[in-house]
Amino acid sequence: MKIDRTSGEKKMLKRLIWIVVMILAIDTSLKAQKADSLRMDSIIHSLPEVMVKGERPTVKVVQGKLVYDVQKLVEKKAVDNIYDALKEIPGVTEQEKSLTLGGMPATVVLDGKVTTMTSEQLMTLLKTLPASRIDQVEVMYSAPARMQVHGALINVLLKHSAGKDTPLSGELNTSWDQDHDANFGERATLLYERGKFSMDIMYKHSHGDDYSTKDETSLHTLNDGMVHDITTHEVDQYNSFGHEYRIGMDYTFSKDHQLSFVYTGNYDKDHSHQNITESVKGTTRINEHTWLHNLRLDYHTPFGLKAGVEITCYHNPEMQYLNSTLPTGSLNYTVDNDQKINRWKFSLSQEQKLKEGWSINYGAVYTTSIDNSRQYYMEMKQSAGDDPMSSSTRKHEDDASLYFGFNKDFGTKLMLESSLSGEYYHTSVWHQWYVYPVFTLTWLPATGHVFQLGMSSNRTYPDYWTMTNFITYDNGGYNEITGNPYLKPSSKYQLQLVYVLKDKYQFVAWFAHTKDKFTQTPYQRHDRLAINYQYLNLNFQQQVGLQAAVPFKAGSWLDTHFTLSGVWMRQKDDDFYDIPYDRNIAFVMAEINNTLTLATKPDITMSVDGMIRSKAIQATYDLPASGNLDLSARWQFWNKHAILKFFCNDLFETSSINPRIDFKGQNLRMDFSCYREFGISFTYKFRGYKEKKRATVDTSRFKTQ
């Protein structure tokens, strides 16, 4: 297919000219002043990268935490946001559009503050914040209860100072990326510090179009023994724009005595058009808006007391129009979907240092939320299956937690931290207590050697929309995506051993058991021609894994990083419709990342990154092998104030995963489109602003009190 990119290129050229003119004006001025989660989920994404060897170590151990110098890791990489920078840390991988650490889901927090935003909302925020805001990153494979997180933790510590003698600094960025269609983004960030007060501001505007296709083949067997060959070709076209913004303020009364306030928000508007042909013929249009407001207030005292309050308000109205003809009849409706979430979180904690190096911590966390959602069918004409019903829900959810922990350094080579938390989870359906033990034992036998043994426990909650009884139609109405009000949270227990050699080679071994793991899997109904997609709880999932991250450096021109992961996985579900399963598989993932220094004056580097994964499974899905090759180049100039980045992702268009199901009478194949993506971004960092000293007004002859 020939793609017309002329208009996109013209738009990008105009934006680049505009941003360069604006930057030159700013630079001159500074010198003058000098100095629906019910949509079908994704399968698997990419792999981690590892540390860059530098003149100083990129990782150190502080009180059992692995602390990474991320700026050193990304100094030659074409990385411009925090999300991509975190993937440079050894052991960090990207799966299903979220980050994992050592084979398990990882919670990402900013400045140690756990947010009530969803994982997807937090990932969006991380992609808008510039990588230059990172001070350092703390990694915990088994986070203690005092962090108010279960399982693996990635704590991003942000810079709150513009720099020595630099009250104001900032960054401007504009980008264009193109696969089938073009997308654009403009971002601005400011960091200000004066005396005891500091403030950061971020704004990003994103807009553009997307295009994708899906071919689906379904050999559908009904109760009467007839086999129907259903084929569909689906074309999706999207147009969207969004605004993301954040403002944070800190006031430091004295050392370890601080008051902080952060507001994060976004507004998105999406329009999509879906056209289905072959066995099913129809069109679907969706108009969707999203608002998010998140406010957080934290107070830290010098004697170890911390208090926090957080409020999250989320609103997602959606209008959907469907008109289709199926082999069994027609479907024509207009539906008004709407979701409103209000969530509050209150936390209170205390840390105390005792004699002989012992420290204890204890606290309480209470989270409560109200989910107001509705699905109202405004117009309905149907001759295929039963008429869907309008419905609404108002669910109240409470989660209360108490915890106690301690830590102790036995000299300089042995460190221990342990905690125990008890949590009560309450909804209209579930009333349960959970107990979560955690411990981490760190041993430094010699310089450059770190052993860390840990056990962690974690709980994962389903999205609110998946816990309703609503039905969303896809693929012209042949696919029915159904909610599950009885879906349970999943509980995961993991034991892992981490070994870091010479502050750069990292090896991880783990065993994980996840009870009530929930996943979304299609099922071809036998009573009628329809495929049901629904999140269901498995009995359990088990994993045994090994991971090695090994860097190699050749002179000053080549940094190569190799990551190899091997996993054995078992999934069991005794209550999956009429076809229970107990499946297992061993698979490997390998990634190599190369950074080449093409020149130092000018400062030009190039990255060549590749990944390959063997076949895997997910419930009844068979996932074929996949891989990708990405190229990027970075040119740093204007005394390192400006960065021009070029990239081409998925050079050979091989990253798409096309799942198959051939299991106990279920026969389904899906083929998703895959397009090479290329683009360019420009970033300018400015600093050095100083307020002008203004002459004071002479009041010596005025009357004063």
C-alpha positions as semicolon CSV with decimal commas, in nm:
position;residue;x (nm);y (nm);z (nm)
1;M;0,000;0,000;0,000
2;K;0,141;0,340;-0,094
3;I;0,118;0,588;0,190
4;D;0,100;0,963;0,133
5;R;0,324;1,120;0,394
6;T;0,360;1,460;0,228
7;S;0,110;1,639;0,452
8;G;0,259;1,485;0,767
9;E;0,610;1,587;0,666
10;K;0,497;1,944;0,595
11;K;0,331;1,963;0,937
12;M;0,646;1,834;1,103
13;L;0,866;2,082;0,915
14;K;0,646;2,373;1,024
15;R;0,659;2,258;1,386
16;L;1,037;2,221;1,377
17;I;1,078;2,572;1,231
18;W;0,845;2,714;1,495
19;I;1,018;2,541;1,787
20;V;1,368;2,638;1,667
21;V;1,265;3,005;1,637
22;M;1,111;2,998;1,985
23;I;1,418;2,825;2,133
24;L;1,656;3,078;1,977
25;A;1,448;3,356;2,129
26;I;1,456;3,192;2,473
27;D;1,829;3,120;2,447
28;T;1,903;3,479;2,348
29;S;1,692;3,609;2,635
30;L;1,865;3,384;2,888
31;K;2,210;3,491;2,769
32;A;2,106;3,854;2,781
33;Q;2,000;3,810;3,143
34;K;2,291;3,583;3,211
35;A;2,431;3,410;3,358
36;D;-1,249;0,057;2,781
37;S;-1,071;-0,181;2,982
38;L;-1,326;-0,425;2,839
39;R;-1,149;-0,398;2,506
40;M;-0,948;-0,711;2,420
41;D;-0,613;-0,702;2,598
42;S;-0,265;-0,724;2,449
43;I;-0,031;-1,019;2,479
44;I;0,345;-0,957;2,512
45;H;0,578;-0,664;2,441
46;S;0,951;-0,613;2,470
47;L;1,254;-0,702;2,680
48;P;1,483;-0,515;2,917
49;E;1,807;-0,345;2,844
50;V;2,104;-0,343;3,077
51;M;2,342;-0,094;3,229
52;V;2,603;0,104;3,040
53;K;2,954;0,063;3,177
54;G;3,090;0,397;3,286
55;E;3,384;0,538;3,475
56;R;3,183;0,518;3,794
57;P;2,952;0,233;3,904
58;T;2,596;0,262;3,779
59;V;2,452;0,068;4,075
60;K;2,520;0,070;4,446
61;V;2,358;-0,091;4,749
62;V;2,198;0,140;5,006
63;Q;2,016;-0,023;5,301
64;G;1,929;-0,327;5,089
65;K;1,810;-0,123;4,789
66;L;1,976;-0,136;4,448
67;V;2,027;0,229;4,355
68;Y;2,094;0,303;3,986
69;D;2,254;0,605;3,825
70;V;2,006;0,615;3,536
71;Q;2,156;0,929;3,384
72;K;2,474;0,730;3,329
73;L;2,275;0,446;3,175
74;V;2,106;0,667;2,916
75;E;2,372;0,929;2,851
76;K;2,435;0,800;2,496
77;K;2,090;0,660;2,425
78;A;1,811;0,823;2,227
79;V;1,586;0,826;2,535
80;D;1,371;1,129;2,613
81;N;1,116;1,018;2,877
82;I;1,120;0,842;3,214
83;Y;0,931;0,534;3,093
84;D;1,190;0,453;2,827
85;A;1,475;0,535;3,067
86;L;1,350;0,278;3,320
87;K;1,376;0,004;3,056
88;E;1,753;0,059;3,061
89;I;1,776;-0,082;3,416
90;P;1,891;-0,447;3,436
91;G;1,600;-0,684;3,498
92;V;1,332;-0,438;3,387
93;T;1,114;-0,563;3,100
94;E;0,806;-0,434;2,922
95;Q;0,508;-0,671;2,897
96;E;0,151;-0,582;2,806
97;K;0,235;-0,210;2,809
98;S;0,362;-0,213;3,168
99;L;0,698;-0,266;3,337
100;T;0,807;-0,584;3,512
101;L;1,110;-0,655;3,729
102;G;1,270;-0,997;3,753
103;G;0,972;-1,167;3,593
104;M;0,699;-1,010;3,809
105;P;0,481;-0,698;3,777
106;A;0,653;-0,393;3,924
107;T;0,492;-0,091;4,085
108;V;0,647;0,238;3,975
109;V;0,629;0,530;4,219
110;L;0,761;0,885;4,209
111;D;0,958;1,004;4,512
112;G;0,834;0,709;4,718
113;K;0,471;0,819;4,692
114;V;0,229;0,545;4,587
115;T;-0,052;0,682;4,374
116;T;-0,416;0,580;4,336
117;M;-0,391;0,628;3,959
118;T;-0,421;0,310;3,756
119;S;-0,113;0,148;3,606
120;E;-0,213;0,270;3,260
121;Q;-0,258;0,628;3,384
122;L;0,078;0,620;3,561
123;M;0,254;0,482;3,252
124;T;0,107;0,770;3,050
125;L;0,248;1,016;3,304
126;L;0,593;0,852;3,292
127;K;0,597;0,886;2,913
128;T;0,532;1,261;2,941
129;L;0,799;1,338;3,204
130;P;1,148;1,397;3,058
131;A;1,426;1,155;3,146
132;S;1,638;1,450;3,258
133;R;1,411;1,484;3,567
134;I;1,547;1,157;3,712
135;D;1,790;1,198;3,999
136;Q;1,831;0,826;4,071
137;V;1,620;0,509;4,080
138;E;1,579;0,267;4,369
139;V;1,496;-0,094;4,282
140;M;1,348;-0,338;4,533
141;Y;1,263;-0,692;4,425
142;S;1,074;-0,739;4,755
143;A;0,938;-0,403;4,868
144;P;0,886;-0,374;5,247
145;A;0,544;-0,278;5,382
146;R;0,667;0,073;5,476
147;M;0,675;0,154;5,104
148;Q;0,299;0,080;5,095
149;V;0,356;-0,147;4,797
150;H;0,345;-0,527;4,758
151;G;0,593;-0,707;4,535
152;A;0,858;-0,547;4,317
153;L;0,909;-0,171;4,336
154;I;1,079;0,085;4,111
155;N;1,110;0,415;4,299
156;V;1,196;0,709;4,073
157;L;1,355;0,994;4,269
158;L;1,304;1,319;4,080
159;K;1,522;1,626;4,073
160;H;1,361;1,909;4,266
161;S;1,643;2,158;4,218
162;A;1,712;2,345;3,896
163;G;2,083;2,335;3,975
164;K;2,343;2,530;4,163
165;D;2,293;2,906;4,117
166;T;2,018;2,825;3,864
167;P;1,670;2,913;3,992
168;L;1,499;2,817;3,665
169;S;1,558;2,540;3,413
170;G;1,340;2,368;3,160
171;E;1,302;2,155;2,852
172;L;1,108;2,186;2,527
173;N;1,037;1,890;2,301
174;T;0,854;1,832;1,975
175;S;0,817;1,497;1,798
176;W;0,672;1,328;1,493
177;D;0,634;0,954;1,442
178;Q;0,485;0,774;1,145
179;D;0,381;0,414;1,087
180;H;0,073;0,398;0,867
181;D;-0,044;0,742;0,982
182;A;0,130;1,026;1,164
183;N;0,125;1,133;1,528
184;F;0,267;1,450;1,680
185;G;0,359;1,569;2,027
186;E;0,473;1,892;2,193
187;R;0,601;1,901;2,550
188;A;0,729;2,170;2,786
189;T;0,866;2,131;3,139
190;L;0,989;2,388;3,391
191;L;1,174;2,346;3,720
192;Y;1,203;2,641;3,960
193;E;1,373;2,668;4,298
194;R;1,409;2,966;4,528
195;G;1,505;2,931;4,889
196;K;1,293;2,669;5,062
197;F;1,038;2,653;4,779
198;S;1,059;2,448;4,458
199;M;0,806;2,388;4,181
200;D;0,790;2,180;3,864
201;I;0,542;2,218;3,579
202;M;0,484;1,986;3,283
203;Y;0,249;2,008;2,983
204;K;0,220;1,783;2,680
205;H;-0,009;1,803;2,378
206;S;-0,041;1,491;2,159
207;H;-0,248;1,450;1,844
208;G;-0,265;1,243;1,529
209;D;-0,415;0,940;1,354
210;D;-0,379;0,563;1,381
211;Y;-0,467;0,280;1,145
212;S;-0,478;-0,094;1,207
213;T;-0,629;-0,411;1,061
214;K;-0,724;-0,749;1,200
215;D;-0,811;-1,068;1,013
216;E;-0,995;-1,332;1,212
217;T;-1,077;-1,690;1,112
218;S;-1,313;-1,887;1,335
219;L;-1,413;-2,251;1,279
220;H;-1,714;-2,242;1,508
221;T;-1,880;-2,569;1,616
222;L;-2,235;-2,555;1,754
223;N;-2,427;-2,807;1,964
224;D;-2,595;-2,952;1,655
225;G;-2,254;-3,053;1,517
226;M;-2,248;-2,796;1,239
227;V;-1,917;-2,617;1,182
228;H;-1,940;-2,257;1,063
229;D;-1,642;-2,096;0,889
230;I;-1,655;-1,731;0,998
231;T;-1,397;-1,497;0,846
232;T;-1,378;-1,124;0,908
233;H;-1,155;-0,841;0,792
234;E;-1,157;-0,543;1,025
235;V;-1,014;-0,198;0,953
236;D;-0,980;0,047;1,242
237;Q;-0,910;0,417;1,197
238;Y;-0,850;0,647;1,493
239;N;-0,819;1,020;1,541
240;S;-0,721;1,152;1,882
241;F;-0,573;1,440;2,072
242;G;-0,486;1,479;2,435
243;H;-0,352;1,712;2,699
244;E;-0,142;1,594;2,994
245;Y;-0,034;1,831;3,268
246;R;0,134;1,819;3,608
247;I;0,232;2,071;3,872
248;G;0,428;1,987;4,186
249;M;0,527;2,214;4,475
250;D;0,756;2,144;4,771
251;Y;0,830;2,358;5,073
252;T;1,120;2,246;5,290
253;F;1,101;2,391;5,642
254;S;1,429;2,224;5,745
255;K;1,615;1,899;5,688
256;D;1,366;1,606;5,663
257;H;1,076;1,846;5,724
258;Q;0,875;1,901;5,407
259;L;0,527;1,974;5,276
260;S;0,451;1,857;4,919
261;F;0,159;1,903;4,681
262;V;0,118;1,746;4,336
263;Y;-0,164;1,782;4,083
264;T;-0,177;1,556;3,777
265;G;-0,446;1,573;3,511
266;N;-0,528;1,489;3,154
267;Y;-0,797;1,532;2,896
268;D;-0,824;1,305;2,593
269;K;-1,067;1,293;2,303
270;D;-1,078;0,994;2,066
271;H;-1,282;0,918;1,755
272;S;-1,265;0,574;1,597
273;H;-1,429;0,414;1,296
274;Q;-1,434;0,039;1,243
275;N;-1,533;-0,128;0,917
276;I;-1,595;-0,507;0,901
277;T;-1,630;-0,715;0,582
278;E;-1,660;-1,079;0,465
279;S;-1,879;-1,310;0,685
280;V;-1,979;-1,012;0,900
281;K;-2,052;-0,678;0,737
282;G;-2,089;-0,364;0,941
283;T;-1,955;-0,041;1,082
284;T;-1,886;0,080;1,433
285;R;-1,820;0,438;1,544
286;I;-1,699;0,534;1,891
287;N;-1,668;0,887;2,032
288;E;-1,488;0,894;2,364
289;H;-1,370;1,154;2,616
290;T;-1,151;1,106;2,924
291;W;-1,089;1,338;3,218
292;L;-0,851;1,267;3,505
293;H;-0,776;1,478;3,812
294;N;-0,535;1,356;4,078
295;L;-0,435;1,562;4,382
296;R;-0,189;1,454;4,650
297;L;-0,072;1,625;4,972
298;D;0,217;1,484;5,178
299;Y;0,377;1,599;5,502
300;H;0,709;1,463;5,636
301;T;0,844;1,545;5,981
302;P;1,204;1,530;6,110
303;F;1,110;1,260;6,363
304;G;0,996;1,005;6,102
305;L;0,621;1,070;6,088
306;K;0,467;1,081;5,740
307;A;0,106;1,163;5,649
308;G;-0,056;1,165;5,307
309;V;-0,393;1,232;5,144
310;E;-0,475;1,161;4,779
311;I;-0,788;1,213;4,570
312;T;-0,845;1,076;4,218
313;C;-1,143;1,167;4,000
314;Y;-1,190;0,990;3,666
315;H;-1,466;1,033;3,408
316;N;-1,495;0,843;3,078
317;P;-1,815;0,898;2,874
318;E;-1,844;0,709;2,544
319;M;-2,099;0,693;2,264
320;Q;-2,093;0,384;2,043
321;Y;-2,288;0,328;1,720
322;L;-2,300;-0,016;1,556
323;N;-2,477;-0,133;1,243
324;S;-2,393;-0,484;1,119
325;T;-2,521;-0,794;0,945
326;L;-2,417;-1,136;1,080
327;P;-2,488;-1,489;0,945
328;T;-2,762;-1,515;1,210
329;G;-2,927;-1,176;1,166
330;S;-2,864;-0,804;1,211
331;L;-2,759;-0,577;1,495
332;N;-2,821;-0,204;1,511
333;Y;-2,782;0,001;1,827
334;T;-2,668;0,324;1,987
335;V;-2,527;0,285;2,337
336;D;-2,422;0,542;2,594
337;N;-2,139;0,406;2,813
338;D;-2,017;0,610;3,106
339;Q;-1,779;0,551;3,395
340;K;-1,710;0,776;3,695
341;I;-1,453;0,678;3,957
342;N;-1,386;0,871;4,277
343;R;-1,111;0,733;4,498
344;W;-0,957;0,857;4,824
345;K;-0,645;0,737;5,002
346;F;-0,523;0,822;5,353
347;S;-0,189;0,708;5,496
348;L;-0,005;0,753;5,824
349;S;0,335;0,601;5,899
350;Q;0,620;0,624;6,147
351;E;0,984;0,520;6,126
352;Q;1,205;0,504;6,435
353;K;1,574;0,431;6,487
354;L;1,659;0,221;6,791
355;K;1,981;0,125;6,961
356;E;2,250;-0,091;6,802
357;G;2,143;-0,012;6,445
358;W;1,786;-0,142;6,462
359;S;1,502;0,050;6,298
360;I;1,130;-0,016;6,310
361;N;0,842;0,113;6,100
362;Y;0,466;0,085;6,130
363;G;0,161;0,250;5,983
364;A;-0,188;0,234;5,838
365;V;-0,330;0,288;5,489
366;Y;-0,697;0,324;5,401
367;T;-0,830;0,343;5,045
368;T;-1,195;0,380;4,949
369;S;-1,357;0,423;4,610
370;I;-1,697;0,461;4,445
371;D;-1,758;0,335;4,092
372;N;-2,057;0,489;3,915
373;S;-2,093;0,326;3,573
374;R;-2,376;0,280;3,328
375;Q;-2,454;0,124;2,992
376;Y;-2,770;0,268;2,840
377;Y;-2,904;0,147;2,504
378;M;-3,065;0,449;2,343
379;E;-3,168;0,272;2,020
380;M;-3,188;-0,100;1,956
381;K;-3,289;-0,309;1,657
382;Q;-3,171;-0,667;1,669
383;S;-3,252;-1,000;1,506
384;A;-2,938;-1,188;1,619
385;G;-2,949;-1,327;1,973
386;D;-3,108;-1,174;2,281
387;D;-3,153;-0,800;2,319
388;P;-2,890;-0,649;2,550
389;M;-3,026;-0,474;2,856
390;S;-2,951;-0,125;2,982
391;S;-2,799;-0,130;3,329
392;S;-2,603;0,074;3,580
393;T;-2,390;0,005;3,884
394;R;-2,272;0,186;4,194
395;K;-2,001;-0,007;4,376
396;H;-1,826;0,088;4,696
397;E;-1,484;-0,065;4,763
398;D;-1,276;-0,042;5,083
399;D;-0,922;-0,155;5,153
400;A;-0,767;-0,110;5,499
401;S;-0,411;-0,211;5,589
402;L;-0,196;-0,222;5,903
403;Y;0,173;-0,309;5,888
404;F;0,484;-0,347;6,102
405;G;0,845;-0,390;5,990
406;F;1,206;-0,367;6,095
407;N;1,551;-0,344;5,941
408;K;1,903;-0,398;6,068
409;D;2,253;-0,362;5,925
410;F;2,488;-0,625;6,067
411;G;2,811;-0,440;6,000
412;T;2,880;-0,333;5,642
413;K;2,827;-0,667;5,470
414;L;2,491;-0,802;5,588
415;M;2,155;-0,622;5,583
416;L;1,810;-0,751;5,673
417;E;1,466;-0,597;5,626
418;S;1,137;-0,770;5,702
419;S;0,773;-0,669;5,741
420;L;0,424;-0,809;5,783
421;S;0,100;-0,645;5,674
422;G;-0,262;-0,741;5,722
423;E;-0,525;-0,610;5,481
424;Y;-0,902;-0,622;5,475
425;Y;-1,070;-0,600;5,134
426;H;-1,444;-0,526;5,122
427;T;-1,689;-0,500;4,830
428;S;-2,052;-0,594;4,784
429;V;-1,929;-0,937;4,669
430;W;-1,602;-1,006;4,856
431;H;-1,504;-0,968;5,223
432;Q;-1,157;-1,108;5,277
433;W;-0,847;-1,074;5,493
434;Y;-0,501;-1,102;5,341
435;V;-0,165;-1,142;5,513
436;Y;0,154;-1,042;5,329
437;P;0,499;-1,135;5,465
438;V;0,810;-0,980;5,308
439;F;1,182;-1,013;5,374
440;T;1,506;-0,916;5,201
441;L;1,849;-1,037;5,305
442;T;2,144;-0,863;5,138
443;W;2,502;-0,990;5,163
444;L;2,811;-0,812;5,029
445;P;3,090;-1,072;5,067
446;A;3,348;-0,861;4,884
447;T;3,381;-0,547;4,679
448;G;3,182;-0,581;4,355
449;H;2,971;-0,876;4,475
450;V;2,610;-0,848;4,592
451;F;2,378;-1,136;4,686
452;Q;2,016;-1,060;4,767
453;L;1,760;-1,320;4,876
454;G;1,402;-1,203;4,902
455;M;1,043;-1,316;4,938
456;S;0,758;-1,093;4,834
457;S;0,381;-1,109;4,816
458;N;0,154;-0,901;4,602
459;R;-0,212;-0,849;4,513
460;T;-0,344;-0,729;4,177
461;Y;-0,690;-0,581;4,129
462;P;-0,900;-0,600;3,810
463;D;-1,005;-0,282;3,635
464;Y;-1,335;-0,139;3,755
465;W;-1,510;-0,179;3,418
466;T;-1,422;-0,549;3,398
467;M;-1,607;-0,605;3,727
468;T;-1,943;-0,490;3,587
469;N;-2,205;-0,700;3,409
470;F;-2,190;-0,488;3,092
471;I;-2,146;-0,627;2,740
472;T;-1,941;-0,451;2,472
473;Y;-1,966;-0,569;2,110
474;D;-1,665;-0,596;1,880
475;N;-1,601;-0,731;1,530
476;G;-1,949;-0,634;1,415
477;G;-2,117;-0,800;1,714
478;Y;-1,967;-1,147;1,660
479;N;-1,735;-1,088;1,959
480;E;-1,906;-1,019;2,290
481;I;-1,680;-0,872;2,561
482;T;-1,853;-0,942;2,891
483;G;-1,778;-0,811;3,239
484;N;-1,749;-1,030;3,549
485;P;-1,886;-0,890;3,879
486;Y;-1,745;-1,192;4,069
487;L;-1,387;-1,147;3,956
488;K;-1,139;-1,180;4,245
489;P;-0,809;-0,998;4,297
490;S;-0,509;-1,222;4,238
491;S;-0,245;-1,295;4,504
492;K;0,116;-1,359;4,409
493;Y;0,401;-1,502;4,617
494;Q;0,756;-1,498;4,486
495;L;1,099;-1,608;4,604
496;Q;1,401;-1,472;4,416
497;L;1,778;-1,462;4,437
498;V;1,968;-1,170;4,280
499;Y;2,344;-1,165;4,220
500;V;2,526;-0,854;4,100
501;L;2,889;-0,900;3,991
502;K;3,131;-0,609;3,959
503;D;2,844;-0,360;3,984
504;K;2,730;-0,442;3,629
505;Y;2,665;-0,813;3,559
506;Q;2,326;-0,915;3,700
507;F;2,173;-1,262;3,744
508;V;1,826;-1,338;3,879
509;A;1,652;-1,667;3,961
510;W;1,291;-1,681;4,080
511;F;0,991;-1,897;4,158
512;A;0,643;-1,740;4,159
513;H;0,298;-1,875;4,245
514;T;-0,007;-1,663;4,158
515;K;-0,341;-1,767;4,305
516;D;-0,663;-1,658;4,130
517;K;-0,472;-1,499;3,843
518;F;-0,721;-1,335;3,609
519;T;-0,690;-1,315;3,233
520;Q;-0,917;-1,255;2,935
521;T;-0,958;-1,547;2,695
522;P;-1,204;-1,602;2,405
523;Y;-1,450;-1,892;2,404
524;Q;-1,657;-1,999;2,102
525;R;-2,006;-2,055;2,239
526;H;-2,181;-2,379;2,143
527;D;-2,538;-2,251;2,173
528;R;-2,506;-1,971;1,915
529;L;-2,263;-1,803;1,677
530;A;-2,080;-1,572;1,916
531;I;-1,735;-1,555;2,076
532;N;-1,735;-1,461;2,440
533;Y;-1,443;-1,261;2,583
534;Q;-1,442;-1,243;2,962
535;Y;-1,190;-1,203;3,243
536;L;-1,189;-1,519;3,457
537;N;-0,986;-1,636;3,756
538;L;-0,751;-1,928;3,702
539;N;-0,671;-2,175;3,979
540;F;-0,312;-2,059;3,964
541;Q;-0,013;-1,967;3,754
542;Q;0,341;-2,080;3,835
543;Q;0,671;-1,957;3,695
544;V;1,033;-2,061;3,734
545;G;1,275;-1,823;3,570
546;L;1,639;-1,734;3,512
547;Q;1,768;-1,404;3,376
548;A;2,119;-1,281;3,294
549;A;2,212;-0,925;3,196
550;V;2,569;-0,893;3,066
551;P;2,730;-0,574;2,930
552;F;3,036;-0,557;2,705
553;K;3,237;-0,253;2,608
554;A;3,486;-0,224;2,319
555;G;3,699;0,084;2,364
556;S;3,509;0,411;2,369
557;W;3,302;0,346;2,057
558;L;3,085;0,042;2,137
559;D;2,863;-0,056;2,430
560;T;2,688;-0,391;2,388
561;H;2,436;-0,526;2,636
562;F;2,297;-0,877;2,619
563;T;1,998;-1,000;2,818
564;L;1,882;-1,361;2,820
565;S;1,572;-1,488;3,004
566;G;1,442;-1,843;3,034
567;V;1,099;-1,916;3,186
568;W;0,898;-2,227;3,258
569;M;0,531;-2,142;3,308
570;R;0,224;-2,342;3,409
571;Q;-0,139;-2,223;3,403
572;K;-0,430;-2,425;3,541
573;D;-0,806;-2,357;3,533
574;D;-1,051;-2,629;3,637
575;D;-1,355;-2,409;3,574
576;F;-1,299;-2,273;3,223
577;Y;-1,643;-2,335;3,072
578;D;-1,663;-2,702;2,964
579;I;-1,293;-2,729;2,871
580;P;-1,070;-2,710;3,182
581;Y;-0,700;-2,685;3,107
582;D;-0,363;-2,744;3,270
583;R;-0,094;-2,618;3,032
584;N;0,278;-2,552;3,063
585;I;0,559;-2,436;2,839
586;A;0,923;-2,329;2,854
587;F;1,025;-2,026;2,649
588;V;1,327;-1,799;2,611
589;M;1,370;-1,432;2,532
590;A;1,695;-1,277;2,414
591;E;1,781;-0,915;2,352
592;I;2,096;-0,741;2,236
593;N;2,141;-0,365;2,254
594;N;2,429;-0,186;2,088
595;T;2,524;0,180;2,130
596;L;2,786;0,308;1,886
597;T;2,967;0,639;1,928
598;L;3,002;0,761;1,571
599;A;3,170;1,089;1,666
600;T;3,248;1,293;1,975
601;K;3,277;1,630;1,799
602;P;3,002;1,657;1,690
603;D;2,842;1,428;1,954
604;I;2,662;1,161;1,748
605;T;2,565;0,814;1,867
606;M;2,362;0,533;1,713
607;S;2,170;0,244;1,871
608;V;2,093;-0,093;1,715
609;D;1,858;-0,302;1,931
610;G;1,715;-0,646;1,859
611;M;1,487;-0,890;2,040
612;I;1,362;-1,243;1,977
613;R;1,122;-1,460;2,179
614;S;1,030;-1,824;2,130
615;K;0,668;-1,940;2,124
616;A;0,466;-1,908;2,445
617;I;0,113;-1,956;2,580
618;Q;-0,154;-1,751;2,754
619;A;-0,448;-1,957;2,883
620;T;-0,576;-2,136;2,568
621;Y;-0,381;-1,906;2,336
622;D;-0,073;-2,031;2,149
623;L;0,160;-1,737;2,089
624;P;0,403;-1,778;1,799
625;A;0,762;-1,659;1,814
626;S;0,823;-1,291;1,749
627;G;1,101;-1,034;1,742
628;N;1,199;-0,689;1,629
629;L;1,493;-0,476;1,522
630;D;1,503;-0,105;1,617
631;L;1,741;0,166;1,500
632;S;1,795;0,513;1,643
633;A;2,046;0,796;1,623
634;R;2,106;1,091;1,855
635;W;2,288;1,417;1,779
636;Q;2,367;1,640;2,078
637;F;2,473;1,997;2,001
638;W;2,450;2,362;2,113
639;N;2,676;2,290;2,410
640;K;2,460;1,984;2,495
641;H;2,149;2,200;2,521
642;A;1,986;2,051;2,209
643;I;1,921;1,691;2,106
644;L;1,797;1,571;1,769
645;K;1,674;1,212;1,762
646;F;1,591;0,993;1,462
647;F;1,446;0,644;1,500
648;C;1,301;0,350;1,309
649;N;1,126;0,083;1,516
650;D;1,041;-0,269;1,400
651;L;1,249;-0,237;1,085
652;F;1,133;-0,571;0,939
653;E;0,771;-0,549;1,068
654;T;0,800;-0,867;1,276
655;S;0,692;-0,753;1,625
656;S;0,321;-0,831;1,591
657;I;0,200;-1,139;1,780
658;N;-0,077;-1,330;1,599
659;P;-0,233;-1,567;1,853
660;R;-0,385;-1,904;1,768
661;I;-0,630;-2,129;1,954
662;D;-0,659;-2,497;1,866
663;F;-0,774;-2,655;2,190
664;K;-1,055;-2,903;2,268
665;G;-1,280;-2,797;1,981
666;Q;-1,193;-2,428;1,997
667;N;-1,040;-2,309;1,670
668;L;-0,956;-1,942;1,624
669;R;-0,687;-1,746;1,440
670;M;-0,609;-1,375;1,453
671;D;-0,368;-1,175;1,236
672;F;-0,292;-0,817;1,336
673;S;-0,137;-0,554;1,113
674;C;0,220;-0,452;1,176
675;Y;0,384;-0,136;1,043
676;R;0,736;-0,004;1,049
677;E;0,750;0,311;1,263
678;F;0,991;0,596;1,209
679;G;1,014;0,948;1,337
680;I;1,210;1,244;1,464
681;S;1,212;1,446;1,784
682;F;1,386;1,764;1,891
683;T;1,463;1,859;2,252
684;Y;1,606;2,180;2,390
685;K;1,717;2,222;2,753
686;F;1,764;2,568;2,894
687;R;1,893;2,689;3,227
688;G;2,076;2,982;3,376
689;Y;1,789;3,225;3,430
690;K;1,851;3,475;3,711
691;E;1,618;3,744;3,831
692;K;1,728;4,096;3,756
693;K;1,821;4,306;4,056
694;R;1,583;4,597;4,051
695;A;1,654;4,931;4,217
696;T;1,463;4,987;4,538
697;V;1,238;5,291;4,576
698;D;1,387;5,568;4,791
699;T;1,148;5,615;5,086
700;S;1,393;5,786;5,321
701;R;1,197;6,115;5,312
702;F;0,854;5,954;5,341
703;K;0,664;5,937;5,665
704;T;0,696;5,593;5,833
705;Q;0,524;5,440;6,133
